[in-house]
């Protein structure tokens, strides 16, 4: 258990872009799948992610794709 306490309560997992430089996203509202390029160039604040299909706007951490095994 001591080893688990040392890593803390966060785990960092890198998400690598595909061969064309894109990362898949999925809208939490309409479940539409789209791709984005990492990094917006915005370095301040908390920019919103927008679904190109239904227009839903939210924090980027709400637009993760589902596990394909589900």
CHARMM-style PDB file with segment names, atoms N, HN, CA, C and O in Angstrom:
ATOM      1  N   UNK     1       0.814  -1.194   0.000  1.00  0.00      PROA
ATOM      2  CA  UNK     1       0.000   0.000   0.000  1.00  0.00      PROA
ATOM      3  C   UNK     1       0.858   1.259   0.000  1.00  0.00      PROA
ATOM      4  O   UNK     1       0.431   2.296  -0.508  1.00  0.00      PROA
ATOM      5  N   UNK     2       2.057   1.182   0.561  1.00  0.00      PROA
ATOM      6  HN  UNK     2       2.404   0.340   0.974  1.00  0.00      PROA
ATOM      7  CA  UNK     2       2.911   2.360   0.614  1.00  0.00      PROA
ATOM      8  C   UNK     2       3.228   2.861  -0.792  1.00  0.00      PROA
ATOM      9  O   UNK     2       3.329   4.068  -1.016  1.00  0.00      PROA
ATOM     10  N   UNK     3       3.385   1.933  -1.740  1.00  0.00      PROA
ATOM     11  HN  UNK     3       3.303   0.954  -1.558  1.00  0.00      PROA
ATOM     12  CA  UNK     3       3.671   2.320  -3.130  1.00  0.00      PROA
ATOM     13  C   UNK     3       2.502   3.106  -3.725  1.00  0.00      PROA
ATOM     14  O   UNK     3       2.720   4.065  -4.464  1.00  0.00      PROA
ATOM     15  N   UNK     4       1.286   2.720  -3.418  1.00  0.00      PROA
ATOM     16  HN  UNK     4       1.108   1.941  -2.817  1.00  0.00      PROA
ATOM     17  CA  UNK     4       0.115   3.420  -3.934  1.00  0.00      PROA
ATOM     18  C   UNK     4       0.004   4.825  -3.360  1.00  0.00      PROA
ATOM     19  O   UNK     4      -0.387   5.752  -4.070  1.00  0.00      PROA
ATOM     20  N   UNK     5       0.338   4.997  -2.093  1.00  0.00      PROA
ATOM     21  HN  UNK     5       0.655   4.245  -1.516  1.00  0.00      PROA
ATOM     22  CA  UNK     5       0.281   6.324  -1.480  1.00  0.00      PROA
ATOM     23  C   UNK     5       1.282   7.263  -2.145  1.00  0.00      PROA
ATOM     24  O   UNK     5       1.015   8.459  -2.272  1.00  0.00      PROA
ATOM     25  N   UNK     6       2.407   6.748  -2.561  1.00  0.00      PROA
ATOM     26  HN  UNK     6       2.623   5.777  -2.458  1.00  0.00      PROA
ATOM     27  CA  UNK     6       3.437   7.596  -3.162  1.00  0.00      PROA
ATOM     28  C   UNK     6       3.030   8.135  -4.526  1.00  0.00      PROA
ATOM     29  O   UNK     6       3.467   9.224  -4.900  1.00  0.00      PROA
ATOM     30  N   UNK     7       2.218   7.420  -5.273  1.00  0.00      PROA
ATOM     31  HN  UNK     7       1.863   6.536  -4.970  1.00  0.00      PROA
ATOM     32  CA  UNK     7       1.826   7.938  -6.592  1.00  0.00      PROA
ATOM     33  C   UNK     7       0.728   8.983  -6.488  1.00  0.00      PROA
ATOM     34  O   UNK     7       0.465   9.687  -7.463  1.00  0.00      PROA
ATOM     35  N   UNK     8       0.081   9.104  -5.339  1.00  0.00      PROA
ATOM     36  HN  UNK     8       0.294   8.532  -4.548  1.00  0.00      PROA
ATOM     37  CA  UNK     8      -0.941  10.127  -5.161  1.00  0.00      PROA
ATOM     38  C   UNK     8      -2.271   9.708  -5.744  1.00  0.00      PROA
ATOM     39  O   UNK     8      -2.523   8.523  -5.962  1.00  0.00      PROA
ATOM     40  N   UNK     9      -3.125  10.694  -5.995  1.00  0.00      PROA
ATOM     41  HN  UNK     9      -2.920  11.657  -5.818  1.00  0.00      PROA
ATOM     42  CA  UNK     9      -4.470  10.386  -6.478  1.00  0.00      PROA
ATOM     43  C   UNK     9      -4.671  10.772  -7.942  1.00  0.00      PROA
ATOM     44  O   UNK     9      -5.807  10.888  -8.403  1.00  0.00      PROA
ATOM     45  N   UNK    10      -3.580  10.971  -8.672  1.00  0.00      PROA
ATOM     46  HN  UNK    10      -2.657  10.877  -8.299  1.00  0.00      PROA
ATOM     47  CA  UNK    10      -3.690  11.287 -10.090  1.00  0.00      PROA
ATOM     48  C   UNK    10      -2.752  10.398 -10.896  1.00  0.00      PROA
ATOM     49  O   UNK    10      -1.651  10.064 -10.459  1.00  0.00      PROA
ATOM     50  N   UNK    11      -3.209  10.034 -12.057  1.00  0.00      PROA
ATOM     51  HN  UNK    11      -4.104  10.306 -12.412  1.00  0.00      PROA
ATOM     52  CA  UNK    11      -2.401   9.251 -12.983  1.00  0.00      PROA
ATOM     53  C   UNK    11      -2.421   9.978 -14.323  1.00  0.00      PROA
ATOM     54  O   UNK    11      -3.486  10.365 -14.803  1.00  0.00      PROA
ATOM     55  N   UNK    12      -1.283  10.161 -14.912  1.00  0.00      PROA
ATOM     56  HN  UNK    12      -0.417   9.847 -14.522  1.00  0.00      PROA
ATOM     57  CA  UNK    12      -1.175  10.838 -16.195  1.00  0.00      PROA
ATOM     58  C   UNK    12      -1.023   9.791 -17.296  1.00  0.00      PROA
ATOM     59  O   UNK    12      -0.141   8.935 -17.240  1.00  0.00      PROA
ATOM     60  N   UNK    13      -1.900   9.875 -18.296  1.00  0.00      PROA
ATOM     61  HN  UNK    13      -2.617  10.571 -18.342  1.00  0.00      PROA
ATOM     62  CA  UNK    13      -1.855   8.946 -19.426  1.00  0.00      PROA
ATOM     63  C   UNK    13      -1.760   9.775 -20.704  1.00  0.00      PROA
ATOM     64  O   UNK    13      -2.691  10.512 -21.028  1.00  0.00      PROA
ATOM     65  N   UNK    14      -0.663   9.669 -21.428  1.00  0.00      PROA
ATOM     66  HN  UNK    14       0.094   9.071 -21.165  1.00  0.00      PROA
ATOM     67  CA  UNK    14      -0.549  10.452 -22.664  1.00  0.00      PROA
ATOM     68  C   UNK    14      -1.512   9.931 -23.735  1.00  0.00      PROA
ATOM     69  O   UNK    14      -1.692   8.724 -23.899  1.00  0.00      PROA
ATOM     70  N   UNK    15      -2.113  10.855 -24.446  1.00  0.00      PROA
ATOM     71  HN  UNK    15      -1.967  11.835 -24.313  1.00  0.00      PROA
ATOM     72  CA  UNK    15      -3.001  10.496 -25.561  1.00  0.00      PROA
ATOM     73  C   UNK    15      -2.313  10.968 -26.829  1.00  0.00      PROA
ATOM     74  O   UNK    15      -2.169  12.166 -27.070  1.00  0.00      PROA
ATOM     75  N   UNK    16      -1.899  10.021 -27.617  1.00  0.00      PROA
ATOM     76  HN  UNK    16      -2.016   9.048 -27.421  1.00  0.00      PROA
ATOM     77  CA  UNK    16      -1.140  10.358 -28.817  1.00  0.00      PROA
ATOM     78  C   UNK    16      -2.082  10.541 -30.012  1.00  0.00      PROA
ATOM     79  O   UNK    16      -3.042   9.789 -30.182  1.00  0.00      PROA
ATOM     80  N   UNK    17      -1.793  11.538 -30.824  1.00  0.00      PROA
ATOM     81  HN  UNK    17      -1.013  12.149 -30.686  1.00  0.00      PROA
ATOM     82  CA  UNK    17      -2.587  11.750 -32.042  1.00  0.00      PROA
ATOM     83  C   UNK    17      -2.387  10.607 -33.034  1.00  0.00      PROA
ATOM     84  O   UNK    17      -1.409   9.864 -32.952  1.00  0.00      PROA
ATOM     85  N   UNK    18      -3.324  10.477 -33.971  1.00  0.00      PROA
ATOM     86  HN  UNK    18      -4.119  11.081 -34.038  1.00  0.00      PROA
ATOM     87  CA  UNK    18      -3.190   9.469 -35.026  1.00  0.00      PROA
ATOM     88  C   UNK    18      -2.098   9.903 -36.007  1.00  0.00      PROA
ATOM     89  O   UNK    18      -1.439  10.922 -35.802  1.00  0.00      PROA
ATOM     90  N   UNK    19      -1.917   9.127 -37.062  1.00  0.00      PROA
ATOM     91  HN  UNK    19      -2.452   8.299 -37.229  1.00  0.00      PROA
ATOM     92  CA  UNK    19      -0.831   9.398 -38.010  1.00  0.00      PROA
ATOM     93  C   UNK    19      -0.992  10.740 -38.728  1.00  0.00      PROA
ATOM     94  O   UNK    19      -0.023  11.274 -39.266  1.00  0.00      PROA
ATOM     95  N   UNK    20      -2.209  11.286 -38.737  1.00  0.00      PROA
ATOM     96  HN  UNK    20      -2.996  10.852 -38.300  1.00  0.00      PROA
ATOM     97  CA  UNK    20      -2.450  12.575 -39.375  1.00  0.00      PROA
ATOM     98  C   UNK    20      -2.444  13.736 -38.386  1.00  0.00      PROA
ATOM     99  O   UNK    20      -2.672  14.882 -38.773  1.00  0.00      PROA
ATOM    100  N   UNK    21      -2.179  13.439 -37.089  1.00  0.00      PROA
ATOM    101  HN  UNK    21      -1.994  12.508 -36.775  1.00  0.00      PROA
ATOM    102  CA  UNK    21      -2.088  14.497 -36.086  1.00  0.00      PROA
ATOM    103  C   UNK    21      -3.388  14.822 -35.375  1.00  0.00      PROA
ATOM    104  O   UNK    21      -3.476  15.850 -34.704  1.00  0.00      PROA
ATOM    105  N   UNK    22      -4.405  13.970 -35.505  1.00  0.00      PROA
ATOM    106  HN  UNK    22      -4.334  13.135 -36.050  1.00  0.00      PROA
ATOM    107  CA  UNK    22      -5.709  14.243 -34.893  1.00  0.00      PROA
ATOM    108  C   UNK    22      -5.982  13.356 -33.675  1.00  0.00      PROA
ATOM    109  O   UNK    22      -5.435  12.261 -33.548  1.00  0.00      PROA
ATOM    110  N   UNK    23      -6.838  13.858 -32.790  1.00  0.00      PROA
ATOM    111  HN  UNK    23      -7.282  14.748 -32.894  1.00  0.00      PROA
ATOM    112  CA  UNK    23      -7.319  13.099 -31.631  1.00  0.00      PROA
ATOM    113  C   UNK    23      -8.842  13.019 -31.729  1.00  0.00      PROA
ATOM    114  O   UNK    23      -9.507  14.023 -31.987  1.00  0.00      PROA
ATOM    115  N   UNK    24      -9.384  11.830 -31.524  1.00  0.00      PROA
ATOM    116  HN  UNK    24      -8.844  11.015 -31.315  1.00  0.00      PROA
ATOM    117  CA  UNK    24     -10.826  11.647 -31.588  1.00  0.00      PROA
ATOM    118  C   UNK    24     -11.530  12.216 -30.366  1.00  0.00      PROA
ATOM    119  O   UNK    24     -11.026  12.117 -29.248  1.00  0.00      PROA
ATOM    120  N   UNK    25     -12.688  12.807 -30.584  1.00  0.00      PROA
ATOM    121  HN  UNK    25     -13.097  12.887 -31.493  1.00  0.00      PROA
ATOM    122  CA  UNK    25     -13.545  13.334 -29.522  1.00  0.00      PROA
ATOM    123  C   UNK    25     -14.960  12.858 -29.781  1.00  0.00      PROA
ATOM    124  O   UNK    25     -15.325  12.542 -30.914  1.00  0.00      PROA
ATOM    125  N   UNK    26     -15.761  12.810 -28.711  1.00  0.00      PROA
ATOM    126  HN  UNK    26     -15.464  13.067 -27.791  1.00  0.00      PROA
ATOM    127  CA  UNK    26     -17.171  12.408 -28.842  1.00  0.00      PROA
ATOM    128  C   UNK    26     -18.025  13.354 -28.020  1.00  0.00      PROA
ATOM    129  O   UNK    26     -17.729  13.613 -26.854  1.00  0.00      PROA
ATOM    130  N   UNK    27     -19.085  13.870 -28.629  1.00  0.00      PROA
ATOM    131  HN  UNK    27     -19.325  13.660 -29.576  1.00  0.00      PROA
ATOM    132  CA  UNK    27     -19.979  14.809 -27.960  1.00  0.00      PROA
ATOM    133  C   UNK    27     -20.793  14.089 -26.880  1.00  0.00      PROA
ATOM    134  O   UNK    27     -21.379  13.042 -27.154  1.00  0.00      PROA
ATOM    135  N   UNK    28     -20.839  14.632 -25.655  1.00  0.00      PROA
ATOM    136  HN  UNK    28     -20.362  15.483 -25.433  1.00  0.00      PROA
ATOM    137  CA  UNK    28     -21.633  14.005 -24.605  1.00  0.00      PROA
ATOM    138  C   UNK    28     -23.139  14.164 -24.814  1.00  0.00      PROA
ATOM    139  O   UNK    28     -23.926  13.463 -24.178  1.00  0.00      PROA
ATOM    140  N   UNK    29     -23.546  15.072 -25.691  1.00  0.00      PROA
ATOM    141  HN  UNK    29     -22.906  15.641 -26.207  1.00  0.00      PROA
ATOM    142  CA  UNK    29     -24.973  15.288 -25.968  1.00  0.00      PROA
ATOM    143  C   UNK    29     -25.486  14.387 -27.090  1.00  0.00      PROA
ATOM    144  O   UNK    29     -26.378  13.565 -26.876  1.00  0.00      PROA
ATOM    145  N   UNK    30     -24.915  14.547 -28.293  1.00  0.00      PROA
ATOM    146  HN  UNK    30     -24.191  15.214 -28.467  1.00  0.00      PROA
ATOM    147  CA  UNK    30     -25.421  13.818 -29.459  1.00  0.00      PROA
ATOM    148  C   UNK    30     -24.613  12.568 -29.773  1.00  0.00      PROA
ATOM    149  O   UNK    30     -25.001  11.785 -30.641  1.00  0.00      PROA
ATOM    150  N   UNK    31     -23.491  12.367 -29.080  1.00  0.00      PROA
ATOM    151  HN  UNK    31     -23.176  13.003 -28.375  1.00  0.00      PROA
ATOM    152  CA  UNK    31     -22.590  11.240 -29.275  1.00  0.00      PROA
ATOM    153  C   UNK    31     -21.939  11.230 -30.657  1.00  0.00      PROA
ATOM    154  O   UNK    31     -21.448  10.194 -31.107  1.00  0.00      PROA
ATOM    155  N   UNK    32     -21.935  12.383 -31.328  1.00  0.00      PROA
ATOM    156  HN  UNK    32     -22.334  13.224 -30.962  1.00  0.00      PROA
ATOM    157  CA  UNK    32     -21.246  12.503 -32.605  1.00  0.00      PROA
ATOM    158  C   UNK    32     -19.746  12.419 -32.411  1.00  0.00      PROA
ATOM    159  O   UNK    32     -19.207  12.991 -31.464  1.00  0.00      PROA
ATOM    160  N   UNK    33     -19.067  11.709 -33.303  1.00  0.00      PROA
ATOM    161  HN  UNK    33     -19.505  11.245 -34.072  1.00  0.00      PROA
ATOM    162  CA  UNK    33     -17.619  11.541 -33.222  1.00  0.00      PROA
ATOM    163  C   UNK    33     -16.962  12.499 -34.201  1.00  0.00      PROA
ATOM    164  O   UNK    33     -17.363  12.589 -35.361  1.00  0.00      PROA
ATOM    165  N   UNK    34     -15.940  13.220 -33.722  1.00  0.00      PROA
ATOM    166  HN  UNK    34     -15.613  13.147 -32.780  1.00  0.00      PROA
ATOM    167  CA  UNK    34     -15.195  14.129 -34.590  1.00  0.00      PROA
ATOM    168  C   UNK    34     -13.739  14.129 -34.145  1.00  0.00      PROA
ATOM    169  O   UNK    34     -13.410  13.605 -33.080  1.00  0.00      PROA
ATOM    170  N   UNK    35     -12.874  14.711 -34.954  1.00  0.00      PROA
ATOM    171  HN  UNK    35     -13.141  15.136 -35.819  1.00  0.00      PROA
ATOM    172  CA  UNK    35     -11.449  14.753 -34.639  1.00  0.00      PROA
ATOM    173  C   UNK    35     -10.992  16.204 -34.532  1.00  0.00      PROA
ATOM    174  O   UNK    35     -11.498  17.087 -35.224  1.00  0.00      PROA
ATOM    175  N   UNK    36     -10.027  16.424 -33.652  1.00  0.00      PROA
ATOM    176  HN  UNK    36      -9.616  15.706 -33.089  1.00  0.00      PROA
ATOM    177  CA  UNK    36      -9.442  17.746 -33.469  1.00  0.00      PROA
ATOM    178  C   UNK    36      -7.923  17.610 -33.466  1.00  0.00      PROA
ATOM    179  O   UNK    36      -7.384  16.529 -33.229  1.00  0.00      PROA
ATOM    180  N   UNK    37      -7.246  18.721 -33.733  1.00  0.00      PROA
ATOM    181  HN  UNK    37      -7.684  19.598 -33.925  1.00  0.00      PROA
ATOM    182  CA  UNK    37      -5.798  18.734 -33.577  1.00  0.00      PROA
ATOM    183  C   UNK    37      -5.500  19.210 -32.163  1.00  0.00      PROA
ATOM    184  O   UNK    37      -6.144  20.142 -31.682  1.00  0.00      PROA
ATOM    185  N   UNK    38      -4.545  18.596 -31.494  1.00  0.00      PROA
ATOM    186  HN  UNK    38      -4.022  17.838 -31.885  1.00  0.00      PROA
ATOM    187  CA  UNK    38      -4.229  18.988 -30.121  1.00  0.00      PROA
ATOM    188  C   UNK    38      -3.712  20.418 -30.047  1.00  0.00      PROA
ATOM    189  O   UNK    38      -3.007  20.894 -30.937  1.00  0.00      PROA
ATOM    190  N   UNK    39      -4.082  21.088 -28.961  1.00  0.00      PROA
ATOM    191  HN  UNK    39      -4.655  20.702 -28.238  1.00  0.00      PROA
ATOM    192  CA  UNK    39      -3.593  22.446 -28.722  1.00  0.00      PROA
ATOM    193  C   UNK    39      -4.377  23.477 -29.491  1.00  0.00      PROA
ATOM    194  O   UNK    39      -4.527  23.379 -30.709  1.00  0.00      PROA
ATOM    195  N   UNK    40      -4.872  24.458 -28.787  1.00  0.00      PROA
ATOM    196  HN  UNK    40      -4.750  24.538 -27.798  1.00  0.00      PROA
ATOM    197  CA  UNK    40      -5.648  25.514 -29.431  1.00  0.00      PROA
ATOM    198  C   UNK    40      -4.843  26.782 -29.606  1.00  0.00      PROA
ATOM    199  O   UNK    40      -5.226  27.678 -30.358  1.00  0.00      PROA
ATOM    200  N   UNK    41      -3.718  26.853 -28.902  1.00  0.00      PROA
ATOM    201  HN  UNK    41      -3.407  26.125 -28.290  1.00  0.00      PROA
ATOM    202  CA  UNK    41      -2.959  28.090 -28.888  1.00  0.00      PROA
ATOM    203  C   UNK    41      -3.432  29.016 -27.788  1.00  0.00      PROA
ATOM    204  O   UNK    41      -2.782  30.020 -27.499  1.00  0.00      PROA
ATOM    205  N   UNK    42      -4.568  28.688 -27.167  1.00  0.00      PROA
ATOM    206  HN  UNK    42      -5.097  27.873 -27.402  1.00  0.00      PROA
ATOM    207  CA  UNK    42      -5.084  29.490 -26.062  1.00  0.00      PROA
ATOM    208  C   UNK    42      -4.377  29.029 -24.791  1.00  0.00      PROA
ATOM    209  O   UNK    42      -4.465  27.860 -24.414  1.00  0.00      PROA
ATOM    210  N   UNK    43      -3.689  29.933 -24.144  1.00  0.00      PROA
ATOM    211  HN  UNK    43      -3.617  30.882 -24.449  1.00  0.00      PROA
ATOM    212  CA  UNK    43      -2.905  29.562 -22.969  1.00  0.00      PROA
ATOM    213  C   UNK    43      -3.484  30.089 -21.664  1.00  0.00      PROA
ATOM    214  O   UNK    43      -2.929  29.816 -20.600  1.00  0.00      PROA
ATOM    215  N   UNK    44      -4.574  30.829 -21.713  1.00  0.00      PROA
ATOM    216  HN  UNK    44      -5.025  31.051 -22.577  1.00  0.00      PROA
ATOM    217  CA  UNK    44      -5.202  31.351 -20.489  1.00  0.00      PROA
ATOM    218  C   UNK    44      -6.666  30.942 -20.459  1.00  0.00      PROA
ATOM    219  O   UNK    44      -7.265  30.632 -21.489  1.00  0.00      PROA
ATOM    220  N   UNK    45      -7.223  30.948 -19.271  1.00  0.00      PROA
ATOM    221  HN  UNK    45      -6.737  31.200 -18.434  1.00  0.00      PROA
ATOM    222  CA  UNK    45      -8.642  30.614 -19.128  1.00  0.00      PROA
ATOM    223  C   UNK    45      -8.892  29.135 -19.334  1.00  0.00      PROA
ATOM    224  O   UNK    45      -7.974  28.318 -19.260  1.00  0.00      PROA
ATOM    225  N   UNK    46     -10.137  28.804 -19.591  1.00  0.00      PROA
ATOM    226  HN  UNK    46     -10.882  29.468 -19.651  1.00  0.00      PROA
ATOM    227  CA  UNK    46     -10.551  27.413 -19.790  1.00  0.00      PROA
ATOM    228  C   UNK    46     -11.427  27.366 -21.048  1.00  0.00      PROA
ATOM    229  O   UNK    46     -12.653  27.397 -20.950  1.00  0.00      PROA
ATOM    230  N   UNK    47     -10.794  27.289 -22.240  1.00  0.00      PROA
ATOM    231  HN  UNK    47      -9.798  27.264 -22.320  1.00  0.00      PROA
ATOM    232  CA  UNK    47     -11.572  27.344 -23.484  1.00  0.00      PROA
ATOM    233  C   UNK    47     -12.537  26.171 -23.606  1.00  0.00      PROA
ATOM    234  O   UNK    47     -12.257  25.069 -23.135  1.00  0.00      PROA
ATOM    235  N   UNK    48     -13.662  26.421 -24.235  1.00  0.00      PROA
ATOM    236  HN  UNK    48     -13.889  27.317 -24.618  1.00  0.00      PROA
ATOM    237  CA  UNK    48     -14.679  25.393 -24.426  1.00  0.00      PROA
ATOM    238  C   UNK    48     -14.435  24.612 -25.705  1.00  0.00      PROA
ATOM    239  O   UNK    48     -13.866  25.121 -26.670  1.00  0.00      PROA
ATOM    240  N   UNK    49     -14.879  23.371 -25.687  1.00  0.00      PROA
ATOM    241  HN  UNK    49     -15.342  22.958 -24.902  1.00  0.00      PROA
ATOM    242  CA  UNK    49     -14.886  22.517 -26.871  1.00  0.00      PROA
ATOM    243  C   UNK    49     -16.308  22.589 -27.420  1.00  0.00      PROA
ATOM    244  O   UNK    49     -17.268  22.595 -26.649  1.00  0.00      PROA
ATOM    245  N   UNK    50     -16.451  22.644 -28.733  1.00  0.00      PROA
ATOM    246  HN  UNK    50     -15.671  22.639 -29.359  1.00  0.00      PROA
ATOM    247  CA  UNK    50     -17.770  22.738 -29.365  1.00  0.00      PROA
ATOM    248  C   UNK    50     -17.977  21.579 -30.320  1.00  0.00      PROA
ATOM    249  O   UNK    50     -17.103  21.263 -31.126  1.00  0.00      PROA
ATOM    250  N   UNK    51     -19.146  20.943 -30.224  1.00  0.00      PROA
ATOM    251  HN  UNK    51     -19.856  21.200 -29.569  1.00  0.00      PROA
ATOM    252  CA  UNK    51     -19.490  19.855 -31.127  1.00  0.00      PROA
ATOM    253  C   UNK    51     -19.848  20.431 -32.497  1.00  0.00      PROA
ATOM    254  O   UNK    51     -20.688  21.327 -32.584  1.00  0.00      PROA
ATOM    255  N   UNK    52     -19.229  19.935 -33.563  1.00  0.00      PROA
ATOM    256  HN  UNK    52     -18.547  19.207 -33.492  1.00  0.00      PROA
ATOM    257  CA  UNK    52     -19.549  20.443 -34.899  1.00  0.00      PROA
ATOM    258  C   UNK    52     -20.916  19.977 -35.409  1.00  0.00      PROA
ATOM    259  O   UNK    52     -21.402  20.492 -36.417  1.00  0.00      PROA
ATOM    260  N   UNK    53     -21.541  19.014 -34.730  1.00  0.00      PROA
ATOM    261  HN  UNK    53     -21.147  18.596 -33.912  1.00  0.00      PROA
ATOM    262  CA  UNK    53     -22.836  18.483 -35.179  1.00  0.00      PROA
ATOM    263  C   UNK    53     -24.022  19.162 -34.508  1.00  0.00      PROA
ATOM    264  O   UNK    53     -24.937  19.629 -35.186  1.00  0.00      PROA
ATOM    265  N   UNK    54     -24.009  19.219 -33.182  1.00  0.00      PROA
ATOM    266  HN  UNK    54     -23.266  18.840 -32.632  1.00  0.00      PROA
ATOM    267  CA  UNK    54     -25.174  19.768 -32.479  1.00  0.00      PROA
ATOM    268  C   UNK    54     -24.897  21.116 -31.821  1.00  0.00      PROA
ATOM    269  O   UNK    54     -25.822  21.773 -31.345  1.00  0.00      PROA
ATOM    270  N   UNK    55     -23.619  21.537 -31.789  1.00  0.00      PROA
ATOM    271  HN  UNK    55     -22.867  21.003 -32.176  1.00  0.00      PROA
ATOM    272  CA  UNK    55     -23.275  22.826 -31.220  1.00  0.00      PROA
ATOM    273  C   UNK    55     -23.061  22.822 -29.718  1.00  0.00      PROA
ATOM    274  O   UNK    55     -22.770  23.866 -29.135  1.00  0.00      PROA
ATOM    275  N   UNK    56     -23.201  21.664 -29.080  1.00  0.00      PROA
ATOM    276  HN  UNK    56     -23.437  20.816 -29.554  1.00  0.00      PROA
ATOM    277  CA  UNK    56     -22.997  21.597 -27.632  1.00  0.00      PROA
ATOM    278  C   UNK    56     -21.616  22.136 -27.290  1.00  0.00      PROA
ATOM    279  O   UNK    56     -20.631  21.808 -27.952  1.00  0.00      PROA
ATOM    280  N   UNK    57     -21.548  22.973 -26.243  1.00  0.00      PROA
ATOM    281  HN  UNK    57     -22.348  23.240 -25.706  1.00  0.00      PROA
ATOM    282  CA  UNK    57     -20.277  23.520 -25.786  1.00  0.00      PROA
ATOM    283  C   UNK    57     -20.035  23.064 -24.355  1.00  0.00      PROA
ATOM    284  O   UNK    57     -20.955  23.067 -23.538  1.00  0.00      PROA
ATOM    285  N   UNK    58     -18.815  22.675 -24.052  1.00  0.00      PROA
ATOM    286  HN  UNK    58     -18.068  22.672 -24.716  1.00  0.00      PROA
ATOM    287  CA  UNK    58     -18.461  22.251 -22.708  1.00  0.00      PROA
ATOM    288  C   UNK    58     -16.957  22.145 -22.570  1.00  0.00      PROA
ATOM    289  O   UNK    58     -16.215  22.314 -23.537  1.00  0.00      PROA
ATOM    290  N   UNK    59     -16.521  21.863 -21.357  1.00  0.00      PROA
ATOM    291  HN  UNK    59     -17.125  21.725 -20.572  1.00  0.00      PROA
ATOM    292  CA  UNK    59     -15.096  21.690 -21.123  1.00  0.00      PROA
ATOM    293  C   UNK    59     -14.588  20.506 -21.943  1.00  0.00      PROA
ATOM    294  O   UNK    59     -15.307  19.532 -22.168  1.00  0.00      PROA
ATOM    295  N   UNK    60     -13.352  20.609 -22.378  1.00  0.00      PROA
ATOM    296  HN  UNK    60     -12.768  21.400 -22.196  1.00  0.00      PROA
ATOM    297  CA  UNK    60     -12.802  19.565 -23.246  1.00  0.00      PROA
ATOM    298  C   UNK    60     -12.756  18.207 -22.560  1.00  0.00      PROA
ATOM    299  O   UNK    60     -12.766  17.179 -23.237  1.00  0.00      PROA
ATOM    300  N   UNK    61     -12.705  18.181 -21.221  1.00  0.00      PROA
ATOM    301  HN  UNK    61     -12.696  19.016 -20.671  1.00  0.00      PROA
ATOM    302  CA  UNK    61     -12.655  16.893 -20.532  1.00  0.00      PROA
ATOM    303  C   UNK    61     -14.000  16.177 -20.503  1.00  0.00      PROA
ATOM    304  O   UNK    61     -14.114  15.102 -19.915  1.00  0.00      PROA
ATOM    305  N   UNK    62     -15.028  16.765 -21.135  1.00  0.00      PROA
ATOM    306  HN  UNK    62     -14.935  17.638 -21.613  1.00  0.00      PROA
ATOM    307  CA  UNK    62     -16.336  16.115 -21.262  1.00  0.00      PROA
ATOM    308  C   UNK    62     -16.504  15.423 -22.608  1.00  0.00      PROA
ATOM    309  O   UNK    62     -17.509  14.748 -22.831  1.00  0.00      PROA
ATOM    310  N   UNK    63     -15.547  15.578 -23.498  1.00  0.00      PROA
ATOM    311  HN  UNK    63     -14.731  16.126 -23.316  1.00  0.00      PROA
ATOM    312  CA  UNK    63     -15.669  15.095 -24.867  1.00  0.00      PROA
ATOM    313  C   UNK    63     -14.804  13.873 -25.160  1.00  0.00      PROA
ATOM    314  O   UNK    63     -14.323  13.722 -26.283  1.00  0.00      PROA
ATOM    315  N   UNK    64     -14.594  12.998 -24.176  1.00  0.00      PROA
ATOM    316  HN  UNK    64     -14.985  13.121 -23.263  1.00  0.00      PROA
ATOM    317  CA  UNK    64     -13.802  11.793 -24.402  1.00  0.00      PROA
ATOM    318  C   UNK    64     -14.606  10.762 -25.167  1.00  0.00      PROA
ATOM    319  O   UNK    64     -15.825  10.679 -25.012  1.00  0.00      PROA
ATOM    320  N   UNK    65     -13.941   9.986 -25.983  1.00  0.00      PROA
ATOM    321  HN  UNK    65     -12.951  10.053 -26.109  1.00  0.00      PROA
ATOM    322  CA  UNK    65     -14.601   8.905 -26.701  1.00  0.00      PROA
ATOM    323  C   UNK    65     -14.812   7.720 -25.753  1.00  0.00      PROA
ATOM    324  O   UNK    65     -14.081   7.550 -24.777  1.00  0.00      PROA
ATOM    325  N   UNK    66     -15.804   6.922 -26.055  1.00  0.00      PROA
ATOM    326  HN  UNK    66     -16.398   7.059 -26.848  1.00  0.00      PROA
ATOM    327  CA  UNK    66     -16.086   5.737 -25.232  1.00  0.00      PROA
ATOM    328  C   UNK    66     -15.082   4.633 -25.552  1.00  0.00      PROA
ATOM    329  O   UNK    66     -14.469   4.615 -26.620  1.00  0.00      PROA
ATOM    330  N   UNK    67     -14.934   3.736 -24.621  1.00  0.00      PROA
ATOM    331  HN  UNK    67     -15.431   3.751 -23.754  1.00  0.00      PROA
ATOM    332  CA  UNK    67     -14.095   2.550 -24.820  1.00  0.00      PROA
ATOM    333  C   UNK    67     -14.710   1.728 -25.947  1.00  0.00      PROA
ATOM    334  O   UNK    67     -15.881   1.360 -25.850  1.00  0.00      PROA
ATOM    335  N   UNK    68     -13.976   1.426 -27.005  1.00  0.00      PROA
ATOM    336  HN  UNK    68     -13.025   1.724 -27.084  1.00  0.00      PROA
ATOM    337  CA  UNK    68     -14.544   0.678 -28.126  1.00  0.00      PROA
ATOM    338  C   UNK    68     -15.010  -0.717 -27.732  1.00  0.00      PROA
ATOM    339  O   UNK    68     -15.758  -1.351 -28.477  1.00  0.00      PROA
ATOM    340  N   UNK    69     -14.579  -1.200 -26.577  1.00  0.00      PROA
ATOM    341  HN  UNK    69     -13.971  -0.685 -25.973  1.00  0.00      PROA
ATOM    342  CA  UNK    69     -14.997  -2.526 -26.118  1.00  0.00      PROA
ATOM    343  C   UNK    69     -16.353  -2.513 -25.448  1.00  0.00      PROA
ATOM    344  O   UNK    69     -16.878  -3.574 -25.109  1.00  0.00      PROA
ATOM    345  N   UNK    70     -16.938  -1.338 -25.246  1.00  0.00      PROA
ATOM    346  HN  UNK    70     -16.511  -0.476 -25.522  1.00  0.00      PROA
ATOM    347  CA  UNK    70     -18.238  -1.264 -24.564  1.00  0.00      PROA
ATOM    348  C   UNK    70     -19.393  -1.508 -25.489  1.00  0.00      PROA
ATOM    349  OT1 UNK    70     -20.546  -1.478 -25.059  1.00  0.00      PROA
TER     350      UNK     70
END
